[in-house]
Amino acid sequence: MTGPVAPPRRWDPLVRLTHWGVAAAIVVNGLITEEGSQWHVWVGLAAGALLALRLAWGLIGPPEARFTAFPPSPAAAVRHVRDILAGRRTSHRSHNPLGALMVYAVWATLAVVVGTGVAMTGFPPAPRAHEAGEVAGRPEANREAEGGEEEHEGEDEGIGEIHEVAANLLFVLAAVHLAGVAFETRRSGRQVVTAMLGGGDAPKDA
Amino acid sequence: MARSDHCPGDRGAAAVAAVVALQAIAAAFFLADATADIGASGATPHVVIEAIIALALVAGVVTGALQVRRMWREARRRRAALAVAAGALSEVMAQRFREWRLTPAEADVAVFALKGCDIAQICELRGSAAGTVRAQLTRVYDKAGVNSRAALASLFLEDLMSAPIIRPGRDDA
């Protein structure tokens, strides 16, 4: 706090929306929808759209939402860890350097999950081959699936494996992210949380 | 002061951002669907319309995002200006209180009075008797050379308003 009127910080609405939208999509597709089902495919595509939107926002958004505000820098992350260990409080305009690494890790992993998902269903998205029979509206897709079954299976399995591993990694990253938020909240207050919530206090522009 | 943190421009930006996010998702769906239909049946009028919708949605996303950025920047500027004004006001108040040689107790009472508290509320806040507060307030008016709370307040308002009024080169034509 630099003075009595220093406003609390908050992320801009697009950052908040894409954050919670992607979080919801990860939970829904990881825990609720059936793998390869139509819902799973569309929810995944929505997550991809939100990711694309956030990446575009990283180029044209407000200063603290841009990539330039939180470059991926292991050196800065190490410095940040030293600050933490030394008990120094540092304030960051955007993500702190550790948080920045997490952001890029989540984006990359999410991109892999969405990419492999699209690769498996094809773009246009159709349900997975073993469920293709349920889709009455796309007979061509069925015929194709039958014709190319042999070589498709093996390739698909590999991609499916990547999809699953990346999705699990996404959950691990989410857990680490929550732990990081909990830690930072204990260290420097509820601000980390309120900055990402809709209600509460003013914006991230101290 | 819990009330001062909310800004109306903020909610507007959030609403536009929500529309932008929905449009981005819808654009992805239409792109997927149009691609599917092209694969299935070639460029029929149906597909062409879908493609146009997808393009329109993408254009909407871009202009909407730029709009969000504008609104967010504007809201931030307003908040910064407000913070500066608030800081300036408290500085002006402290300066005036020093000039008038208010005691700390009188300065407290003056601040509460300027914030619109009545005598009873000031008594409660300071834990003193009504007679004391009334006497302190009278001395504040005396030292400031005014005879009412409104006059006291307008002394500060005048300080804040004078700048824009005498700003040169501003005409209403």
Interface residues (C-beta under 8 A of the other chain):
Chain A: G3 P4 V5 A6 P7 P8 D12 P13 L14 R16 L17 T18 G21 W42 L45 A46 G48 A49 L50 A52 L53 A56 W57 I60 G61 P62 F123 P124 P125 A126 R138 E140 G198 G200 D201 A202 P203 D205
Chain B: D5 H6 C7 D10 A13 A14 V16 A17 A18 V20 A21 A24 I25 A27 A28 F29 A32 D33 T35 A36 D37 G39 A40 V61 V62 A65 L66 V68 R69 W72 R73 A75 R76 R79 A80 A83 A86 G87 S90
